[in-house]
Amino acid sequence: MATITATAADPRVAAVRRFNRFFTRQMGLLDQGLLQTRFSLTESRVIFELAQRERSEVSDVRAALGIDPAHLSRVLARFEKSGLIERARSREDARRQTVSLTQAGRDAFQTLNARSNLQAERMLARLDESEQERLVRAFATITDVLGENVSEDGGPAVRTHVIRPLRPGDLGWVVQRHGALYAEEYGWDQTFEAYVARIIAEYGERTDRGRESGWIAEVDGSPAGCVFCMRRDDQTAQLRLLLVEPAARGAGLGARLVEQCIDFARAAGYAKIVLWTNDVLTAARSLYLKAGFRCVEEAPHHSFGHDLVGQMWERDTRR
C-alpha cells in the first residue's frame, strides 16, 4: 500500500473533499430529514440495517454500520419511544440484546426504501445509457478501492463475471492496460506497450473471424481481462495477450479466458495451440500448466528493458 503525506494543498485531498461536497448535495444528505422524512442519515441507515432480517443483535448492527455504541444506543432509545422497534434478550445468549422493527418501523422502512429508489432513478434518468454505465462503474471502483465490496444487506457482494466478444474501443483498452500493468508489476518499459500495439494492429487488420477472435472479461460491467486466439499457420493457433486485472484475480477469470481460447481453436479446426510467455510471469504459467500446455522451448533475450527468458508452450486441441 502506498503511503502519502497529505496536506491542505494536496490536490488528492482537495479532490476527495470536492467529491464529498458534491455527493452530499446530490443525494440530499444535508437536508434536516433524509429523503424528506423525519429521519437523519444515521437513523435511516439503522432502519435499513434492521429491515434486512427479522431480528438483529445490537452488536451486529453496530459492527455493520461502524457506529459509536453510545450513538446507536440513543438512536434505538428514540426508536423504541416512537414505537418503531422492540427490544428483547437473545435466545442464544441472555447477555446480548436483540432488536426488531415493529410494523410501524417496517412501514417507515418501506417509505425510505421507495424514496431512495426513486431518488436513484431520477438521477439516472438525466443520463444516457453510456453515462449511466460510466457512473455505475465509477461507484464500483470506489467501493472496490475502499474495501467496501458489500451487498445491500451488508453481506459480501455477488459480482457478475462475463466473458464477451470484442466491441469497438476494446482494442485500445487492451494496449493501454498491458502497458500500464506490466510497467507497474514488472517495470517493463514502453517498448512492451509498442509490442502489444503491433499485435493488436495486426489482429485489427485481419478479417477472418472464423479463425481468429478475442474476448474481454468483465466484472460488474467493467473490463477486467482479455485474451486473443490468432492464426500462426493453417494447423496452429496462438494464444496471445492474456491479462487479468489485479482486482479481478482469484475468481477463475484467467482460467476461463484460457479455456475460451482453446475451445475456439478447437472449433476453428486448429490441431494445436501455442503461446509465448516469459518465465517471470509465474501466475500465467500456472494457468497454462493446468490447462494442459507444456513448455517445449526456452531462450534468453533482452526485451522491454530487462533480461528475460522466453518460453514457447503448446498443447493439442484434440483432447
Secondary structure in CASP SS format (residue, H / E / C, confidence):
PFRMAT SS
TARGET T0000
AUTHOR 0000-0000-0000
METHOD secondary structure of the structure
MODEL  1
M C 1.00
A C 1.00
T C 1.00
I C 1.00
T C 1.00
A C 1.00
T C 1.00
A C 1.00
A C 1.00
D C 1.00
P H 1.00
R H 1.00
V H 1.00
A H 1.00
A H 1.00
V H 1.00
R H 1.00
R H 1.00
F H 1.00
N H 1.00
R H 1.00
F H 1.00
F H 1.00
T H 1.00
R H 1.00
Q H 1.00
M C 1.00
G C 1.00
L C 1.00
L C 1.00
D C 1.00
Q C 1.00
G C 1.00
L H 1.00
L H 1.00
Q H 1.00
T C 1.00
R C 1.00
F C 1.00
S C 1.00
L H 1.00
T H 1.00
E H 1.00
S H 1.00
R H 1.00
V H 1.00
I H 1.00
F H 1.00
E H 1.00
L H 1.00
A C 1.00
Q C 1.00
R C 1.00
E C 1.00
R C 1.00
S E 1.00
E E 1.00
V H 1.00
S H 1.00
D H 1.00
V H 1.00
R H 1.00
A H 1.00
A H 1.00
L H 1.00
G C 1.00
I C 1.00
D C 1.00
P H 1.00
A H 1.00
H H 1.00
L H 1.00
S H 1.00
R H 1.00
V H 1.00
L H 1.00
A H 1.00
R H 1.00
F H 1.00
E H 1.00
K H 1.00
S C 1.00
G C 1.00
L C 1.00
I E 1.00
E E 1.00
R E 1.00
A E 1.00
R E 1.00
S C 1.00
R C 1.00
E C 1.00
D C 1.00
A C 1.00
R C 1.00
R C 1.00
Q E 1.00
T E 1.00
V E 1.00
S E 1.00
L E 1.00
T C 1.00
Q H 1.00
A H 1.00
G H 1.00
R H 1.00
D H 1.00
A H 1.00
F H 1.00
Q H 1.00
T H 1.00
L H 1.00
N H 1.00
A H 1.00
R H 1.00
S H 1.00
N H 1.00
L H 1.00
Q H 1.00
A H 1.00
E H 1.00
R H 1.00
M H 1.00
L H 1.00
A H 1.00
R C 1.00
L C 1.00
D C 1.00
E H 1.00
S H 1.00
E H 1.00
Q H 1.00
E H 1.00
R H 1.00
L H 1.00
V H 1.00
R H 1.00
A H 1.00
F H 1.00
A H 1.00
T H 1.00
I H 1.00
T H 1.00
D H 1.00
V H 1.00
L C 1.00
G C 1.00
E C 1.00
N C 1.00
V E 1.00
S C 1.00
E C 1.00
D C 1.00
G C 1.00
G C 1.00
P E 1.00
A C 1.00
V C 1.00
R C 1.00
T C 1.00
H E 1.00
V E 1.00
I E 1.00
R E 1.00
P E 1.00
L C 1.00
R C 1.00
P C 1.00
G C 1.00
D H 1.00
L H 1.00
G H 1.00
W H 1.00
V H 1.00
V H 1.00
Q H 1.00
R H 1.00
H H 1.00
G H 1.00
A H 1.00
L H 1.00
Y H 1.00
A H 1.00
E H 1.00
E H 1.00
Y H 1.00
G C 1.00
W C 1.00
D C 1.00
Q H 1.00
T H 1.00
F H 1.00
E H 1.00
A H 1.00
Y H 1.00
V H 1.00
A H 1.00
R H 1.00
I H 1.00
I H 1.00
A H 1.00
E H 1.00
Y H 1.00
G H 1.00
E H 1.00
R C 1.00
T C 1.00
D C 1.00
R C 1.00
G C 1.00
R C 1.00
E C 1.00
S E 1.00
G E 1.00
W E 1.00
I E 1.00
A E 1.00
E E 1.00
V E 1.00
D C 1.00
G C 1.00
S E 1.00
P E 1.00
A E 1.00
G E 1.00
C E 1.00
V E 1.00
F E 1.00
C E 1.00
M E 1.00
R E 1.00
R E 1.00
D E 1.00
D C 1.00
Q C 1.00
T E 1.00
A E 1.00
Q E 1.00
L E 1.00
R E 1.00
L E 1.00
L E 1.00
L E 1.00
V E 1.00
E C 1.00
P H 1.00
A H 1.00
A H 1.00
R C 1.00
G C 1.00
A C 1.00
G C 1.00
L H 1.00
G H 1.00
A H 1.00
R H 1.00
L H 1.00
V H 1.00
E H 1.00
Q H 1.00
C H 1.00
I H 1.00
D H 1.00
F H 1.00
A H 1.00
R H 1.00
A H 1.00
A C 1.00
G C 1.00
Y C 1.00
A C 1.00
K E 1.00
I E 1.00
V E 1.00
L E 1.00
W E 1.00
T E 1.00
N E 1.00
D C 1.00
V C 1.00
L C 1.00
T H 1.00
A H 1.00
A H 1.00
R H 1.00
S H 1.00
L H 1.00
Y H 1.00
L H 1.00
K H 1.00
A C 1.00
G C 1.00
F C 1.00
R E 1.00
C E 1.00
V E 1.00
E E 1.00
E E 1.00
A E 1.00
P E 1.00
H E 1.00
H E 1.00
S E 1.00
F C 1.00
G C 1.00
H E 1.00
D E 1.00
L E 1.00
V E 1.00
G E 1.00
Q E 1.00
M E 1.00
W E 1.00
E E 1.00
R E 1.00
D E 1.00
T C 1.00
R C 1.00
R C 1.00
END
